[in-house]
Amino acid sequence: MNEAPRATLLERLEACVSGKTYSFVDYIVNASPYIAERFAPLWELLLQLRKEEREHARMLSRLVVKMGGVPNPRIFDESAADLNYLRIEYLAKLLIQAKEKAIGELEKTIELCAGAPEAREVLLELLAAEQQQLVRIRETLASCERNGSLPQPSSNES
């Protein structure tokens, strides 16, 4: 792999390491959001996703080292917002947007992997995981919202 594309790929991989080390999921969990009882399954999912994000950060860090770089995660963008006391269902919608953006960034990074098959393989694995996480978040949020919806009035009620 040519030095310029390798440097660009390493830069993108290091950004990915930062995004996984200081993930939005982690910020949501640390913010201790308000969780109505019906959204408890969403909270449990976020706790599980935080573990997955940390494992993804380790995978990416190992890849950066193999490619001759040094993982140096930058802190999460603090301008994201103060998340404390927000409702988990609101934060889940923000997380869906963040995951969609992360998927797009991973797809762009995969395009830079010509001549780096190991990097491509790791990134494809992470892309599949991100896509699956997005599905799980959407499905869990939808299920929680359905389970808490108000009953529809029957036709004989006035």
N, C-alpha and C positions, 0 to 999 in steps of 0.2 A: 504494500500500500504506500502510495506517494506521501511525503511528509506533510504537505498542506492539507489534503483530505483527512489524514490521520489526526492532525492537530484539531481540525474542525470537529471530527467525530469525538475526540477526547473531551473537547469543550462541551459538547452536547451531552456526553455521558456524565460528566461532572455535574451538569445542571440536573440531570435525572437523579443522580445520587442525592443532591440537595433536596429535590422534590420528594424523594422517598424518605430521607432521614428526618426531615421536618415536614411531614405530610399534613395536608389539610385535615385528614382524618384525625391525626394526632392532636391538632389544635382544637378540633371539636371536642374530643374526649377530655382534653385538659381544661376546657372551658366549663365543664360540668353544666351542660345546658338543662333547661327545664324539660322534663320527660313526663308527659301524661302517661298513665298506665297502659293505654292502648298502643303506645309507641315503644314500649319496653323491648319488643323484638328488634326494632331498628337500632336501639342502643346496643343490644347484644351483638348485632351484626357489625356495628362500628368498632367495638372492642376486638372482634375477630379480624376485621380489616386492618386495624392498627398493627397487629402481629404480622400480617401478610406484608404490609408496607415496609416494616422493619427488615423482614427477610429479603424483600426486593432490593432494599438499600445495600444489604450485605452482598447480594449477587452482583449488583452494579459496581460496588467498590472493588470486588475481586477482579472484575473485568477491567476496570480502569488500571489496576496494578499490573495485570497481565499485558496490557497494551503499553506499559511503560509510564503511566501517569501516577499521580498521587491523589487519592480521593481527599477532597477538602470541601466538605459540604458547607454551603452558605446558609445562613439562617433564613427561615421562611419570611416572606414579605410581611412585615408587621403592619403595613397599611391595609391589610386585608380587612380588618375590623376587630373591634372588641366583641368577642363572641359570647361573653358571659351573659347568662340569663336569657339568652334567646331560646326559642322553642326548637327542639330537635328536628321537627318536621321541616321547619324553615331552613335550618342548617343542612339538612339532607338534600334539599333542592339546590343549595349553593354547591354542595359536594358533587351533585350530578353534573353541574356546569363545569366544575373543576376537573372531573374525570373525563368529560368530553374533550376538554382542552388538552389534557395530558395524553389522551389517545392520539389526537392530532399531532402533538409534538413527537410522540414515539414513532408515528408513521413517517414523519419527516426525517427523524434520526435514522430509521432503518434504511431510508434511501441513500444515506451516506456510507453505508456499510459495504460497498463494493470493495473487494479485496480484504475484507475482514469477516470471514465466515463465522468465527466464534462470536464476535460481537452481534452479528445478524441473528444468530441462533438464540442468544440470551435475550435480545430485544424482542424477537418474535414471541418468545415465551412470556415476557413481561406484557407485551401487547395483548396476548390472549388472556392473561390474568386481569389486566385492566378492563378489558371488555366484559369479562365475566363478573368482575366486581360491580361494574356499572349496571348490569342486568340484575344482580342481587339487590343492589340498593333500590333500584326502581321497583322491583317486585315487592320488596319488603315494605317500602313506603306506601305503595298502592294497597297492599294488604292491610296495613295498619290504618290507613285512611278509611278503607271500606268497613273494617271492624268497628270503627268508632262513629260511623255515620248515623245520623238520626233516622229512626224508622220512618218509612213513608206512610202517610195517613191512608187508611183504607177508604174505599169508595163510600162506605156508609157513615163515615165521620163527617161532621160539618164544621 
